[in-house]
Amino acid sequence: MAEEAYPEITYGAAVPELLTTEKMEKKMKKIIKEGGKRGVEIEGAADMGGLQFFCTTMDEPAGDVDLLYESMRAMNEKSDPTEEERKGGSGRIGKMIISKDQADSKLALVAYCPPSKHDQLKADEWMKDILGKLGGGEMLFGDAYTAKAELKNDSTKGLFVLKLKDSAITESINYLKSKGLFPDKTDDSDDDEYIFGDDDFPQAGDDEPAADAGYPAAEAEAAPAPAAAADEDGAEPYPDITYGAEVPEKLTGEKMEKKMKKIIKEGGKRGVEIEGAADMGGLQFFCTTMDEPNGDVDLLYESMRAMNEKSDPAEEERKGGSGRIGKMLISKDQADSQLALVAYCPPAKHAQLKADEWMKDMLVKLGGGEMLYGDAYTAKAQLKNDSEKGLFVLKLKDSAITESINYLKSKGLFPDKTDDSDDEFIFGDDDFPS
């Protein structure tokens, strides 16, 4: 099937002079990096879920609407297939992008509608209607392609960013559903599950890259784990997960405390994203890559634990929650010398696949590597450069994801939706930025 031509996008809002100054150079690099990575993820998740529009939140703009607009440009930039690190590529997918400042005083909103959807929806129309639903805000620019708006706290109008940060996404999704542009897939779950990205608006100003995402799950019908209680909304009970691999003593030392916080934060955020993307795409398994472990298999295993940790609905910032979804996680070191792999299979899927079986078969397909631990629930392995065996991490970083997806397809556990490229299914840091 011929792929839809990449759209010619008109950006009618001028770039403010302030953003072009030397003083803003470092910040703009962060904005473009975060936007470019999110674009890759949106493209992958949209393909998996068959979505035409996407609603997400961003950290780096910190509530600045002009920076958020530039973030959107980076998402839509056409990917260069010759580049080692893919960026952007989501210009075919409409978006509502949200960002708030650290003080919870202002909310920035940017909308984008691709030209192929203009007969159904235009960006300025979308933004105008969303501001109406939120009860206020100022539209600063709008045309058929893009629109940007800002909303500030106003007690006289009952506008409070802390409350509206969630409403902006929910109202955007409901608006798209009303126009038949977003799947109204389930009646028993919150729209929260559709929020992909930093839907809980973690504090801005963090030097860590915004976490991206992974791979999804459908409704499993296997018997629940004995101690698991059914969720209030009637969803499949959250699984009791056994982590058989011990935590190495080195990870519990004071020296590793700061690093472990970063590992858990990145893993927890990725878990939220995996849960949301899984719901959208109806996937049972997810394959993704992680930055923070930097090729350390023990750190990657702890990242997986953080993804699977049951979310606490009482917490303001949601974390984890993807324990129902099987995963293959990949991380490489900066020197391209070692590749870490961690697999997880939820108990509801053990009749079809076990983690140790999956990992063992993957290592065979990759041509080498050492399995360091494995049981039905989890497995971890490491692969190092070996010229005699023809093993090169720089090459295998891509193969590990592709082979994992193809393996799941062969077992009927991943949608064989397109023959064009498995690359589109790679969700997360699939290009392993350094």
Secondary structure, DSSP 8 states (H G I E B T S, - for coil): ------------S---GGGGSGGGHHHHHHHHHHHHHHHHHHHHHHHHHT-SEEEEE-STTTT-HHHHHHHHHHHHS---TTSSS-----TTSEEEEEEE-TTS-EEEEEEE--GGGTTT--HHHHHHHHHHHHT--EEEEE-SSEEEEEEE-BTTTTB-HHHHHHHHHHHHHHHHHHTT-S----SSS-GGGG--SSTT---S--SS-------------S---TT----TTS----------S---GGGGSGGGHHHHHHHHHHHHHHHHHHHHHHHHHT-SEEEEE-STTTT-HHHHHHHHHHHHS---TTSSS-----TTSEEEEEEE-TTS-EEEEEEE--GGGTTT--HHHHHHHHHHHHT--EEEEE-SSEEEEEEE-BTTTTB-HHHHHHHHHHHHHHHHHHTT-S----SS-GGGG--SSTT---
